[in-house]
């Protein structure tokens, strides 16, 4: 099942119970996330969602991408959609 959020997009594989992340903001990528990885990202962002400076995430451990406070809140919403797909 394809999921297009505000910040992320990807494909959820219900047979494998994993999310294939294909886009973050305007960057294309391919990364498979298990439920515990999604939960860890979500928990971290929830703890830091009120920080006015936002957060910097890295893609492929090399490319930093800045997310504003508003984008963090959008990403949290996107992750909640993905989390609802796991079983």
N, CA, C and O atoms as a Maestro MAE file, in Angstrom:
{
 s_m_m2io_version
 :::
 2.0.0
}

f_m_ct {
 s_m_title
 :::
 protein
 m_atom[348] {
  # First column is atom index #
  i_m_mmod_type
  r_m_x_coord
  r_m_y_coord
  r_m_z_coord
  i_m_residue_number
  s_m_chain_name
  s_m_pdb_residue_name
  s_m_pdb_atom_name
  i_m_atomic_number
  :::
  1 25 0.839 -1.172 0.000 1 A "UNK " " N  " 7
  2 3 0.000 0.000 0.000 1 A "UNK " " CA " 6
  3 2 0.890 1.244 0.000 1 A "UNK " " C  " 6
  4 15 1.768 1.392 0.850 1 A "UNK " " O  " 8
  5 25 0.650 2.139 -0.969 2 A "UNK " " N  " 7
  6 3 1.452 3.353 -1.068 2 A "UNK " " CA " 6
  7 2 0.929 4.404 -0.097 2 A "UNK " " C  " 6
  8 15 -0.281 4.570 0.059 2 A "UNK " " O  " 8
  9 25 1.846 5.112 0.552 3 A "UNK " " N  " 7
  10 3 1.485 6.175 1.489 3 A "UNK " " CA " 6
  11 2 2.224 7.444 1.079 3 A "UNK " " C  " 6
  12 15 3.454 7.478 1.045 3 A "UNK " " O  " 8
  13 25 1.461 8.478 0.771 4 A "UNK " " N  " 7
  14 3 2.026 9.788 0.429 4 A "UNK " " CA " 6
  15 2 1.680 10.746 1.552 4 A "UNK " " C  " 6
  16 15 0.526 11.147 1.705 4 A "UNK " " O  " 8
  17 25 2.682 11.112 2.337 5 A "UNK " " N  " 7
  18 3 2.466 12.061 3.417 5 A "UNK " " CA " 6
  19 2 2.948 13.447 3.023 5 A "UNK " " C  " 6
  20 15 3.263 13.698 1.860 5 A "UNK " " O  " 8
  21 25 3.004 14.334 3.990 6 A "UNK " " N  " 7
  22 3 3.485 15.692 3.739 6 A "UNK " " CA " 6
  23 2 5.005 15.749 3.615 6 A "UNK " " C  " 6
  24 15 5.538 16.554 2.851 6 A "UNK " " O  " 8
  25 25 5.702 14.898 4.364 7 A "UNK " " N  " 7
  26 3 7.167 14.909 4.389 7 A "UNK " " CA " 6
  27 2 7.747 13.637 3.784 7 A "UNK " " C  " 6
  28 15 8.761 13.686 3.087 7 A "UNK " " O  " 8
  29 25 7.114 12.505 4.043 8 A "UNK " " N  " 7
  30 3 7.630 11.228 3.542 8 A "UNK " " CA " 6
  31 2 6.615 10.546 2.630 8 A "UNK " " C  " 6
  32 15 5.417 10.827 2.670 8 A "UNK " " O  " 8
  33 25 7.134 9.647 1.816 9 A "UNK " " N  " 7
  34 3 6.306 8.803 0.965 9 A "UNK " " CA " 6
  35 2 6.986 7.448 0.867 9 A "UNK " " C  " 6
  36 15 8.210 7.342 0.950 9 A "UNK " " O  " 8
  37 25 6.177 6.423 0.691 10 A "UNK " " N  " 7
  38 3 6.743 5.096 0.552 10 A "UNK " " CA " 6
  39 2 5.675 4.039 0.412 10 A "UNK " " C  " 6
  40 15 4.483 4.332 0.323 10 A "UNK " " O  " 8
  41 25 6.126 2.816 0.396 11 A "UNK " " N  " 7
  42 3 5.265 1.660 0.181 11 A "UNK " " CA " 6
  43 2 5.298 0.770 1.413 11 A "UNK " " C  " 6
  44 15 6.368 0.402 1.899 11 A "UNK " " O  " 8
  45 25 4.101 0.424 1.919 12 A "UNK " " N  " 7
  46 3 4.030 -0.503 3.045 12 A "UNK " " CA " 6
  47 2 3.769 -1.906 2.516 12 A "UNK " " C  " 6
  48 15 2.824 -2.125 1.758 12 A "UNK " " O  " 8
  49 25 4.608 -2.852 2.917 13 A "UNK " " N  " 7
  50 3 4.462 -4.262 2.542 13 A "UNK " " CA " 6
  51 2 3.854 -4.998 3.724 13 A "UNK " " C  " 6
  52 15 4.531 -5.261 4.717 13 A "UNK " " O  " 8
  53 25 2.568 -5.329 3.612 14 A "UNK " " N  " 7
  54 3 1.885 -5.979 4.738 14 A "UNK " " CA " 6
  55 2 2.352 -7.416 4.944 14 A "UNK " " C  " 6
  56 15 2.283 -7.931 6.060 14 A "UNK " " O  " 8
  57 25 2.824 -8.068 3.889 15 A "UNK " " N  " 7
  58 3 3.325 -9.440 4.038 15 A "UNK " " CA " 6
  59 2 4.612 -9.457 4.864 15 A "UNK " " C  " 6
  60 15 4.794 -10.324 5.718 15 A "UNK " " O  " 8
  61 25 5.498 -8.502 4.609 16 A "UNK " " N  " 7
  62 3 6.774 -8.429 5.324 16 A "UNK " " CA " 6
  63 2 6.673 -7.558 6.576 16 A "UNK " " C  " 6
  64 15 7.579 -7.555 7.409 16 A "UNK " " O  " 8
  65 25 5.564 -6.818 6.708 17 A "UNK " " N  " 7
  66 3 5.343 -5.908 7.833 17 A "UNK " " CA " 6
  67 2 6.484 -4.894 7.948 17 A "UNK " " C  " 6
  68 15 7.088 -4.719 9.007 17 A "UNK " " O  " 8
  69 25 6.759 -4.227 6.804 18 A "UNK " " N  " 7
  70 3 7.812 -3.222 6.785 18 A "UNK " " CA " 6
  71 2 7.436 -2.097 5.821 18 A "UNK " " C  " 6
  72 15 6.643 -2.278 4.897 18 A "UNK " " O  " 8
  73 25 8.025 -0.946 6.066 19 A "UNK " " N  " 7
  74 3 7.756 0.241 5.257 19 A "UNK " " CA " 6
  75 2 8.996 0.582 4.444 19 A "UNK " " C  " 6
  76 15 10.086 0.744 4.992 19 A "UNK " " O  " 8
  77 25 8.819 0.688 3.149 20 A "UNK " " N  " 7
  78 3 9.916 1.055 2.259 20 A "UNK " " CA " 6
  79 2 9.830 2.561 2.012 20 A "UNK " " C  " 6
  80 15 8.992 3.033 1.244 20 A "UNK " " O  " 8
  81 25 10.702 3.291 2.670 21 A "UNK " " N  " 7
  82 3 10.744 4.747 2.559 21 A "UNK " " CA " 6
  83 2 11.346 5.118 1.209 21 A "UNK " " C  " 6
  84 15 12.457 4.698 0.887 21 A "UNK " " O  " 8
  85 25 10.610 5.907 0.414 22 A "UNK " " N  " 7
  86 3 11.059 6.236 -0.935 22 A "UNK " " CA " 6
  87 2 11.335 7.720 -1.142 22 A "UNK " " C  " 6
  88 15 12.010 8.102 -2.098 22 A "UNK " " O  " 8
  89 25 10.813 8.557 -0.243 23 A "UNK " " N  " 7
  90 3 11.011 9.993 -0.408 23 A "UNK " " CA " 6
  91 2 10.965 10.677 0.950 23 A "UNK " " C  " 6
  92 15 10.105 10.373 1.778 23 A "UNK " " O  " 8
  93 25 11.898 11.605 1.177 24 A "UNK " " N  " 7
  94 3 11.896 12.489 2.337 24 A "UNK " " CA " 6
  95 2 12.029 13.902 1.786 24 A "UNK " " C  " 6
  96 15 13.015 14.237 1.131 24 A "UNK " " O  " 8
  97 25 11.023 14.722 2.061 25 A "UNK " " N  " 7
  98 3 10.926 16.057 1.455 25 A "UNK " " CA " 6
  99 2 11.008 15.886 -0.055 25 A "UNK " " C  " 6
  100 15 10.164 15.198 -0.629 25 A "UNK " " O  " 8
  101 25 11.976 16.477 -0.709 26 A "UNK " " N  " 7
  102 3 12.080 16.329 -2.162 26 A "UNK " " CA " 6
  103 2 13.227 15.408 -2.573 26 A "UNK " " C  " 6
  104 15 13.663 15.429 -3.724 26 A "UNK " " O  " 8
  105 25 13.714 14.600 -1.631 27 A "UNK " " N  " 7
  106 3 14.835 13.697 -1.908 27 A "UNK " " CA " 6
  107 2 14.333 12.267 -2.092 27 A "UNK " " C  " 6
  108 15 13.617 11.738 -1.242 27 A "UNK " " O  " 8
  109 25 14.712 11.649 -3.207 28 A "UNK " " N  " 7
  110 3 14.377 10.249 -3.461 28 A "UNK " " CA " 6
  111 2 15.404 9.360 -2.785 28 A "UNK " " C  " 6
  112 15 16.599 9.656 -2.794 28 A "UNK " " O  " 8
  113 25 14.933 8.271 -2.201 29 A "UNK " " N  " 7
  114 3 15.820 7.314 -1.560 29 A "UNK " " CA " 6
  115 2 15.123 5.969 -1.471 29 A "UNK " " C  " 6
  116 15 13.964 5.840 -1.865 29 A "UNK " " O  " 8
  117 25 15.805 4.990 -0.968 30 A "UNK " " N  " 7
  118 3 15.231 3.664 -0.755 30 A "UNK " " CA " 6
  119 2 15.787 3.124 0.549 30 A "UNK " " C  " 6
  120 15 16.978 2.837 0.663 30 A "UNK " " O  " 8
  121 25 14.910 2.992 1.526 31 A "UNK " " N  " 7
  122 3 15.316 2.485 2.829 31 A "UNK " " CA " 6
  123 2 14.142 1.741 3.450 31 A "UNK " " C  " 6
  124 15 13.022 2.252 3.467 31 A "UNK " " O  " 8
  125 25 14.388 0.549 3.954 32 A "UNK " " N  " 7
  126 3 13.335 -0.262 4.564 32 A "UNK " " CA " 6
  127 2 13.369 -0.069 6.073 32 A "UNK " " C  " 6
  128 15 14.416 -0.201 6.706 32 A "UNK " " O  " 8
  129 25 12.201 0.247 6.641 33 A "UNK " " N  " 7
  130 3 12.096 0.503 8.077 33 A "UNK " " CA " 6
  131 2 11.172 -0.507 8.735 33 A "UNK " " C  " 6
  132 15 10.030 -0.692 8.316 33 A "UNK " " O  " 8
  133 25 11.678 -1.149 9.761 34 A "UNK " " N  " 7
  134 3 10.878 -2.063 10.580 34 A "UNK " " CA " 6
  135 2 10.122 -1.249 11.620 34 A "UNK " " C  " 6
  136 15 10.415 -0.071 11.829 34 A "UNK " " O  " 8
  137 25 9.158 -1.874 12.264 35 A "UNK " " N  " 7
  138 3 8.295 -1.175 13.219 35 A "UNK " " CA " 6
  139 2 9.094 -0.532 14.350 35 A "UNK " " C  " 6
  140 15 8.777 0.582 14.765 35 A "UNK " " O  " 8
  141 25 10.124 -1.212 14.857 36 A "UNK " " N  " 7
  142 3 10.898 -0.635 15.965 36 A "UNK " " CA " 6
  143 2 11.673 0.607 15.519 36 A "UNK " " C  " 6
  144 15 11.872 1.524 16.317 36 A "UNK " " O  " 8
  145 25 12.109 0.650 14.270 37 A "UNK " " N  " 7
  146 3 12.814 1.826 13.767 37 A "UNK " " CA " 6
  147 2 11.864 3.018 13.638 37 A "UNK " " C  " 6
  148 15 12.210 4.141 14.005 37 A "UNK " " O  " 8
  149 25 10.677 2.765 13.119 38 A "UNK " " N  " 7
  150 3 9.662 3.825 13.023 38 A "UNK " " CA " 6
  151 2 9.319 4.336 14.416 38 A "UNK " " C  " 6
  152 15 9.221 5.543 14.635 38 A "UNK " " O  " 8
  153 25 9.136 3.406 15.361 39 A "UNK " " N  " 7
  154 3 8.801 3.803 16.736 39 A "UNK " " CA " 6
  155 2 9.907 4.655 17.356 39 A "UNK " " C  " 6
  156 15 9.616 5.638 18.037 39 A "UNK " " O  " 8
  157 25 11.165 4.294 17.130 40 A "UNK " " N  " 7
  158 3 12.286 5.064 17.679 40 A "UNK " " CA " 6
  159 2 12.334 6.476 17.102 40 A "UNK " " C  " 6
  160 15 12.552 7.442 17.833 40 A "UNK " " O  " 8
  161 25 12.134 6.595 15.805 41 A "UNK " " N  " 7
  162 3 12.118 7.917 15.170 41 A "UNK " " CA " 6
  163 2 10.961 8.742 15.722 41 A "UNK " " C  " 6
  164 15 11.126 9.912 16.065 41 A "UNK " " O  " 8
  165 25 9.805 8.124 15.801 42 A "UNK " " N  " 7
  166 3 8.606 8.808 16.298 42 A "UNK " " CA " 6
  167 2 8.803 9.291 17.736 42 A "UNK " " C  " 6
  168 15 8.512 10.444 18.054 42 A "UNK " " O  " 8
  169 25 9.294 8.410 18.596 43 A "UNK " " N  " 7
  170 3 9.512 8.780 20.006 43 A "UNK " " CA " 6
  171 2 10.490 9.942 20.129 43 A "UNK " " C  " 6
  172 15 10.266 10.865 20.913 43 A "UNK " " O  " 8
  173 25 11.565 9.900 19.363 44 A "UNK " " N  " 7
  174 3 12.553 10.982 19.407 44 A "UNK " " CA " 6
  175 2 11.922 12.306 18.976 44 A "UNK " " C  " 6
  176 15 12.098 13.332 19.634 44 A "UNK " " O  " 8
  177 25 11.191 12.272 17.868 45 A "UNK " " N  " 7
  178 3 10.588 13.504 17.359 45 A "UNK " " CA " 6
  179 2 9.539 14.061 18.316 45 A "UNK " " C  " 6
  180 15 9.433 15.276 18.482 45 A "UNK " " O  " 8
  181 25 8.765 13.181 18.944 46 A "UNK " " N  " 7
  182 3 7.756 13.643 19.905 46 A "UNK " " CA " 6
  183 2 8.422 14.356 21.079 46 A "UNK " " C  " 6
  184 15 7.910 15.363 21.569 46 A "UNK " " O  " 8
  185 25 9.560 13.835 21.527 47 A "UNK " " N  " 7
  186 3 10.270 14.449 22.656 47 A "UNK " " CA " 6
  187 2 10.844 15.809 22.292 47 A "UNK " " C  " 6
  188 15 11.034 16.656 23.166 47 A "UNK " " O  " 8
  189 25 11.123 16.028 21.017 48 A "UNK " " N  " 7
  190 3 11.795 17.250 20.576 48 A "UNK " " CA " 6
  191 2 10.923 18.124 19.665 48 A "UNK " " C  " 6
  192 15 11.430 19.056 19.040 48 A "UNK " " O  " 8
  193 25 9.637 17.836 19.584 49 A "UNK " " N  " 7
  194 3 8.790 18.542 18.625 49 A "UNK " " CA " 6
  195 2 8.592 20.024 18.946 49 A "UNK " " C  " 6
  196 15 8.209 20.790 18.062 49 A "UNK " " O  " 8
  197 25 8.838 20.440 20.172 50 A "UNK " " N  " 7
  198 3 8.634 21.838 20.546 50 A "UNK " " CA " 6
  199 2 9.887 22.695 20.389 50 A "UNK " " C  " 6
  200 15 9.866 23.886 20.701 50 A "UNK " " O  " 8
  201 25 10.956 22.112 19.918 51 A "UNK " " N  " 7
  202 3 12.192 22.874 19.720 51 A "UNK " " CA " 6
  203 2 12.044 23.770 18.487 51 A "UNK " " C  " 6
  204 15 11.813 23.287 17.378 51 A "UNK " " O  " 8
  205 25 12.180 25.060 18.697 52 A "UNK " " N  " 7
  206 3 11.936 26.037 17.635 52 A "UNK " " CA " 6
  207 2 12.904 25.921 16.466 52 A "UNK " " C  " 6
  208 15 12.561 26.290 15.342 52 A "UNK " " O  " 8
  209 25 14.099 25.417 16.713 53 A "UNK " " N  " 7
  210 3 15.097 25.307 15.645 53 A "UNK " " CA " 6
  211 2 14.885 24.097 14.746 53 A "UNK " " C  " 6
  212 15 15.591 23.946 13.749 53 A "UNK " " O  " 8
  213 25 13.922 23.227 15.076 54 A "UNK " " N  " 7
  214 3 13.687 22.032 14.283 54 A "UNK " " CA " 6
  215 2 14.745 20.975 14.544 54 A "UNK " " C  " 6
  216 15 15.375 20.954 15.601 54 A "UNK " " O  " 8
  217 25 14.931 20.099 13.567 55 A "UNK " " N  " 7
  218 3 15.884 19.003 13.683 55 A "UNK " " CA " 6
  219 2 16.607 18.829 12.353 55 A "UNK " " C  " 6
  220 15 16.134 19.263 11.303 55 A "UNK " " O  " 8
  221 25 17.754 18.190 12.428 56 A "UNK " " N  " 7
  222 3 18.477 17.809 11.219 56 A "UNK " " CA " 6
  223 2 18.531 16.292 11.193 56 A "UNK " " C  " 6
  224 15 18.995 15.656 12.140 56 A "UNK " " O  " 8
  225 25 18.048 15.721 10.093 57 A "UNK " " N  " 7
  226 3 18.139 14.274 9.909 57 A "UNK " " CA " 6
  227 2 19.171 14.020 8.816 57 A "UNK " " C  " 6
  228 15 19.455 14.899 8.003 57 A "UNK " " O  " 8
  229 25 19.719 12.832 8.803 58 A "UNK " " N  " 7
  230 3 20.662 12.490 7.742 58 A "UNK " " CA " 6
  231 2 20.102 11.347 6.913 58 A "UNK " " C  " 6
  232 15 19.515 10.400 7.437 58 A "UNK " " O  " 8
  233 25 20.295 11.460 5.621 59 A "UNK " " N  " 7
  234 3 19.907 10.401 4.698 59 A "UNK " " CA " 6
  235 2 21.166 9.647 4.314 59 A "UNK " " C  " 6
  236 15 22.171 10.250 3.937 59 A "UNK " " O  " 8
  237 25 21.110 8.343 4.410 60 A "UNK " " N  " 7
  238 3 22.265 7.481 4.126 60 A "UNK " " CA " 6
  239 2 23.471 7.834 4.990 60 A "UNK " " C  " 6
  240 15 24.612 7.628 4.576 60 A "UNK " " O  " 8
  241 25 23.229 8.357 6.177 61 A "UNK " " N  " 7
  242 3 24.286 8.748 7.120 61 A "UNK " " CA " 6
  243 2 25.276 9.735 6.517 61 A "UNK " " C  " 6
  244 15 26.400 9.851 7.006 61 A "UNK " " O  " 8
  245 25 24.887 10.443 5.474 62 A "UNK " " N  " 7
  246 3 25.810 11.356 4.800 62 A "UNK " " CA " 6
  247 2 25.205 12.717 4.498 62 A "UNK " " C  " 6
  248 15 25.884 13.736 4.628 62 A "UNK " " O  " 8
  249 25 23.942 12.750 4.097 63 A "UNK " " N  " 7
  250 3 23.356 13.987 3.615 63 A "UNK " " CA " 6
  251 2 22.415 14.590 4.659 63 A "UNK " " C  " 6
  252 15 21.331 14.055 4.896 63 A "UNK " " O  " 8
  253 25 22.820 15.700 5.285 64 A "UNK " " N  " 7
  254 3 21.952 16.324 6.286 64 A "UNK " " CA " 6
  255 2 20.772 17.047 5.628 64 A "UNK " " C  " 6
  256 15 20.929 17.727 4.614 64 A "UNK " " O  " 8
  257 25 19.594 16.886 6.225 65 A "UNK " " N  " 7
  258 3 18.378 17.545 5.753 65 A "UNK " " CA " 6
  259 2 17.734 18.231 6.951 65 A "UNK " " C  " 6
  260 15 17.409 17.587 7.949 65 A "UNK " " O  " 8
  261 25 17.554 19.544 6.840 66 A "UNK " " N  " 7
  262 3 16.961 20.301 7.940 66 A "UNK " " CA " 6
  263 2 15.443 20.234 7.863 66 A "UNK " " C  " 6
  264 15 14.854 20.407 6.796 66 A "UNK " " O  " 8
  265 25 14.816 19.977 9.016 67 A "UNK " " N  " 7
  266 3 13.361 19.994 9.135 67 A "UNK " " CA " 6
  267 2 12.981 21.085 10.123 67 A "UNK " " C  " 6
  268 15 13.466 21.100 11.255 67 A "UNK " " O  " 8
  269 25 12.116 21.992 9.700 68 A "UNK " " N  " 7
  270 3 11.635 23.047 10.591 68 A "UNK " " CA " 6
  271 2 10.704 22.441 11.643 68 A "UNK " " C  " 6
  272 15 10.330 21.272 11.548 68 A "UNK " " O  " 8
  273 25 10.339 23.226 12.626 69 A "UNK " " N  " 7
  274 3 9.418 22.749 13.659 69 A "UNK " " CA " 6
  275 2 8.097 22.314 13.025 69 A "UNK " " C  " 6
  276 15 7.532 21.293 13.414 69 A "UNK " " O  " 8
  277 25 7.605 23.074 12.058 70 A "UNK " " N  " 7
  278 3 6.373 22.718 11.366 70 A "UNK " " CA " 6
  279 2 6.532 21.407 10.593 70 A "UNK " " C  " 6
  280 15 5.637 20.563 10.606 70 A "UNK " " O  " 8
  281 25 7.666 21.241 9.925 71 A "UNK " " N  " 7
  282 3 7.916 20.001 9.183 71 A "UNK " " CA " 6
  283 2 8.039 18.808 10.125 71 A "UNK " " C  " 6
  284 15 7.622 17.702 9.782 71 A "UNK " " O  " 8
  285 25 8.608 19.022 11.308 72 A "UNK " " N  " 7
  286 3 8.686 17.944 12.304 72 A "UNK " " CA " 6
  287 2 7.280 17.484 12.669 72 A "UNK " " C  " 6
  288 15 7.020 16.283 12.743 72 A "UNK " " O  " 8
  289 25 6.376 18.425 12.895 73 A "UNK " " N  " 7
  290 3 5.000 18.064 13.237 73 A "UNK " " CA " 6
  291 2 4.307 17.343 12.088 73 A "UNK " " C  " 6
  292 15 3.516 16.428 12.319 73 A "UNK " " O  " 8
  293 25 4.595 17.745 10.856 74 A "UNK " " N  " 7
  294 3 4.047 17.041 9.696 74 A "UNK " " CA " 6
  295 2 4.618 15.626 9.601 74 A "UNK " " C  " 6
  296 15 3.898 14.680 9.282 74 A "UNK " " O  " 8
  297 25 5.909 15.488 9.878 75 A "UNK " " N  " 7
  298 3 6.544 14.170 9.844 75 A "UNK " " CA " 6
  299 2 5.963 13.268 10.927 75 A "UNK " " C  " 6
  300 15 5.747 12.081 10.686 75 A "UNK " " O  " 8
  301 25 5.709 13.805 12.103 76 A "UNK " " N  " 7
  302 3 5.081 13.026 13.176 76 A "UNK " " CA " 6
  303 2 3.731 12.503 12.700 76 A "UNK " " C  " 6
  304 15 3.403 11.338 12.926 76 A "UNK " " O  " 8
  305 25 2.956 13.344 12.052 77 A "UNK " " N  " 7
  306 3 1.661 12.927 11.511 77 A "UNK " " CA " 6
  307 2 1.827 11.835 10.455 77 A "UNK " " C  " 6
  308 15 1.073 10.862 10.442 77 A "UNK " " O  " 8
  309 25 2.807 11.993 9.574 78 A "UNK " " N  " 7
  310 3 3.087 10.969 8.560 78 A "UNK " " CA " 6
  311 2 3.462 9.643 9.221 78 A "UNK " " C  " 6
  312 15 2.984 8.584 8.814 78 A "UNK " " O  " 8
  313 25 4.316 9.706 10.238 79 A "UNK " " N  " 7
  314 3 4.745 8.481 10.930 79 A "UNK " " CA " 6
  315 2 3.576 7.799 11.623 79 A "UNK " " C  " 6
  316 15 3.521 6.570 11.672 79 A "UNK " " O  " 8
  317 25 2.643 8.574 12.157 80 A "UNK " " N  " 7
  318 3 1.457 7.984 12.789 80 A "UNK " " CA " 6
  319 2 0.641 7.196 11.771 80 A "UNK " " C  " 6
  320 15 0.083 6.150 12.101 80 A "UNK " " O  " 8
  321 25 0.566 7.691 10.533 81 A "UNK " " N  " 7
  322 3 -0.128 6.963 9.465 81 A "UNK " " CA " 6
  323 2 0.585 5.646 9.173 81 A "UNK " " C  " 6
  324 15 -0.052 4.602 9.031 81 A "UNK " " O  " 8
  325 25 1.905 5.705 9.088 82 A "UNK " " N  " 7
  326 3 2.687 4.492 8.816 82 A "UNK " " CA " 6
  327 2 2.538 3.509 9.976 82 A "UNK " " C  " 6
  328 15 2.351 2.313 9.755 82 A "UNK " " O  " 8
  329 25 2.620 4.006 11.204 83 A "UNK " " N  " 7
  330 3 2.528 3.134 12.380 83 A "UNK " " CA " 6
  331 2 1.197 2.387 12.417 83 A "UNK " " C  " 6
  332 15 1.137 1.256 12.899 83 A "UNK " " O  " 8
  333 25 0.138 3.004 11.918 84 A "UNK " " N  " 7
  334 3 -1.175 2.351 11.926 84 A "UNK " " CA " 6
  335 2 -1.238 1.176 10.951 84 A "UNK " " C  " 6
  336 15 -2.152 0.356 11.037 84 A "UNK " " O  " 8
  337 25 -0.291 1.082 10.034 85 A "UNK " " N  " 7
  338 3 -0.275 -0.006 9.049 85 A "UNK " " CA " 6
  339 2 0.382 -1.275 9.579 85 A "UNK " " C  " 6
  340 15 0.087 -2.373 9.108 85 A "UNK " " O  " 8
  341 25 1.273 -1.126 10.557 86 A "UNK " " N  " 7
  342 3 1.970 -2.302 11.092 86 A "UNK " " CA " 6
  343 2 0.999 -3.185 11.861 86 A "UNK " " C  " 6
  344 15 0.027 -2.702 12.442 86 A "UNK " " O  " 8
  345 25 1.276 -4.493 11.856 87 A "UNK " " N  " 7
  346 3 0.431 -5.424 12.622 87 A "UNK " " CA " 6
  347 2 1.268 -6.286 13.528 87 A "UNK " " C  " 6
  348 15 0.732 -7.128 14.248 87 A "UNK " " O  " 8
  :::
 }
 m_bond[347] {
  # First column is bond index #
  i_m_from
  i_m_to
  i_m_order
  :::
  1 1 2 1
  2 2 3 1
  3 3 4 2
  4 3 5 1
  5 5 6 1
  6 6 7 1
  7 7 8 2
  8 7 9 1
  9 9 10 1
  10 10 11 1
  11 11 12 2
  12 11 13 1
  13 13 14 1
  14 14 15 1
  15 15 16 2
  16 15 17 1
  17 17 18 1
  18 18 19 1
  19 19 20 2
  20 19 21 1
  21 21 22 1
  22 22 23 1
  23 23 24 2
  24 23 25 1
  25 25 26 1
  26 26 27 1
  27 27 28 2
  28 27 29 1
  29 29 30 1
  30 30 31 1
  31 31 32 2
  32 31 33 1
  33 33 34 1
  34 34 35 1
  35 35 36 2
  36 35 37 1
  37 37 38 1
  38 38 39 1
  39 39 40 2
  40 39 41 1
  41 41 42 1
  42 42 43 1
  43 43 44 2
  44 43 45 1
  45 45 46 1
  46 46 47 1
  47 47 48 2
  48 47 49 1
  49 49 50 1
  50 50 51 1
  51 51 52 2
  52 51 53 1
  53 53 54 1
  54 54 55 1
  55 55 56 2
  56 55 57 1
  57 57 58 1
  58 58 59 1
  59 59 60 2
  60 59 61 1
  61 61 62 1
  62 62 63 1
  63 63 64 2
  64 63 65 1
  65 65 66 1
  66 66 67 1
  67 67 68 2
  68 67 69 1
  69 69 70 1
  70 70 71 1
  71 71 72 2
  72 71 73 1
  73 73 74 1
  74 74 75 1
  75 75 76 2
  76 75 77 1
  77 77 78 1
  78 78 79 1
  79 79 80 2
  80 79 81 1
  81 81 82 1
  82 82 83 1
  83 83 84 2
  84 83 85 1
  85 85 86 1
  86 86 87 1
  87 87 88 2
  88 87 89 1
  89 89 90 1
  90 90 91 1
  91 91 92 2
  92 91 93 1
  93 93 94 1
  94 94 95 1
  95 95 96 2
  96 95 97 1
  97 97 98 1
  98 98 99 1
  99 99 100 2
  100 99 101 1
  101 101 102 1
  102 102 103 1
  103 103 104 2
  104 103 105 1
  105 105 106 1
  106 106 107 1
  107 107 108 2
  108 107 109 1
  109 109 110 1
  110 110 111 1
  111 111 112 2
  112 111 113 1
  113 113 114 1
  114 114 115 1
  115 115 116 2
  116 115 117 1
  117 117 118 1
  118 118 119 1
  119 119 120 2
  120 119 121 1
  121 121 122 1
  122 122 123 1
  123 123 124 2
  124 123 125 1
  125 125 126 1
  126 126 127 1
  127 127 128 2
  128 127 129 1
  129 129 130 1
  130 130 131 1
  131 131 132 2
  132 131 133 1
  133 133 134 1
  134 134 135 1
  135 135 136 2
  136 135 137 1
  137 137 138 1
  138 138 139 1
  139 139 140 2
  140 139 141 1
  141 141 142 1
  142 142 143 1
  143 143 144 2
  144 143 145 1
  145 145 146 1
  146 146 147 1
  147 147 148 2
  148 147 149 1
  149 149 150 1
  150 150 151 1
  151 151 152 2
  152 151 153 1
  153 153 154 1
  154 154 155 1
  155 155 156 2
  156 155 157 1
  157 157 158 1
  158 158 159 1
  159 159 160 2
  160 159 161 1
  161 161 162 1
  162 162 163 1
  163 163 164 2
  164 163 165 1
  165 165 166 1
  166 166 167 1
  167 167 168 2
  168 167 169 1
  169 169 170 1
  170 170 171 1
  171 171 172 2
  172 171 173 1
  173 173 174 1
  174 174 175 1
  175 175 176 2
  176 175 177 1
  177 177 178 1
  178 178 179 1
  179 179 180 2
  180 179 181 1
  181 181 182 1
  182 182 183 1
  183 183 184 2
  184 183 185 1
  185 185 186 1
  186 186 187 1
  187 187 188 2
  188 187 189 1
  189 189 190 1
  190 190 191 1
  191 191 192 2
  192 191 193 1
  193 193 194 1
  194 194 195 1
  195 195 196 2
  196 195 197 1
  197 197 198 1
  198 198 199 1
  199 199 200 2
  200 199 201 1
  201 201 202 1
  202 202 203 1
  203 203 204 2
  204 203 205 1
  205 205 206 1
  206 206 207 1
  207 207 208 2
  208 207 209 1
  209 209 210 1
  210 210 211 1
  211 211 212 2
  212 211 213 1
  213 213 214 1
  214 214 215 1
  215 215 216 2
  216 215 217 1
  217 217 218 1
  218 218 219 1
  219 219 220 2
  220 219 221 1
  221 221 222 1
  222 222 223 1
  223 223 224 2
  224 223 225 1
  225 225 226 1
  226 226 227 1
  227 227 228 2
  228 227 229 1
  229 229 230 1
  230 230 231 1
  231 231 232 2
  232 231 233 1
  233 233 234 1
  234 234 235 1
  235 235 236 2
  236 235 237 1
  237 237 238 1
  238 238 239 1
  239 239 240 2
  240 239 241 1
  241 241 242 1
  242 242 243 1
  243 243 244 2
  244 243 245 1
  245 245 246 1
  246 246 247 1
  247 247 248 2
  248 247 249 1
  249 249 250 1
  250 250 251 1
  251 251 252 2
  252 251 253 1
  253 253 254 1
  254 254 255 1
  255 255 256 2
  256 255 257 1
  257 257 258 1
  258 258 259 1
  259 259 260 2
  260 259 261 1
  261 261 262 1
  262 262 263 1
  263 263 264 2
  264 263 265 1
  265 265 266 1
  266 266 267 1
  267 267 268 2
  268 267 269 1
  269 269 270 1
  270 270 271 1
  271 271 272 2
  272 271 273 1
  273 273 274 1
  274 274 275 1
  275 275 276 2
  276 275 277 1
  277 277 278 1
  278 278 279 1
  279 279 280 2
  280 279 281 1
  281 281 282 1
  282 282 283 1
  283 283 284 2
  284 283 285 1
  285 285 286 1
  286 286 287 1
  287 287 288 2
  288 287 289 1
  289 289 290 1
  290 290 291 1
  291 291 292 2
  292 291 293 1
  293 293 294 1
  294 294 295 1
  295 295 296 2
  296 295 297 1
  297 297 298 1
  298 298 299 1
  299 299 300 2
  300 299 301 1
  301 301 302 1
  302 302 303 1
  303 303 304 2
  304 303 305 1
  305 305 306 1
  306 306 307 1
  307 307 308 2
  308 307 309 1
  309 309 310 1
  310 310 311 1
  311 311 312 2
  312 311 313 1
  313 313 314 1
  314 314 315 1
  315 315 316 2
  316 315 317 1
  317 317 318 1
  318 318 319 1
  319 319 320 2
  320 319 321 1
  321 321 322 1
  322 322 323 1
  323 323 324 2
  324 323 325 1
  325 325 326 1
  326 326 327 1
  327 327 328 2
  328 327 329 1
  329 329 330 1
  330 330 331 1
  331 331 332 2
  332 331 333 1
  333 333 334 1
  334 334 335 1
  335 335 336 2
  336 335 337 1
  337 337 338 1
  338 338 339 1
  339 339 340 2
  340 339 341 1
  341 341 342 1
  342 342 343 1
  343 343 344 2
  344 343 345 1
  345 345 346 1
  346 346 347 1
  347 347 348 2
  :::
 }
}
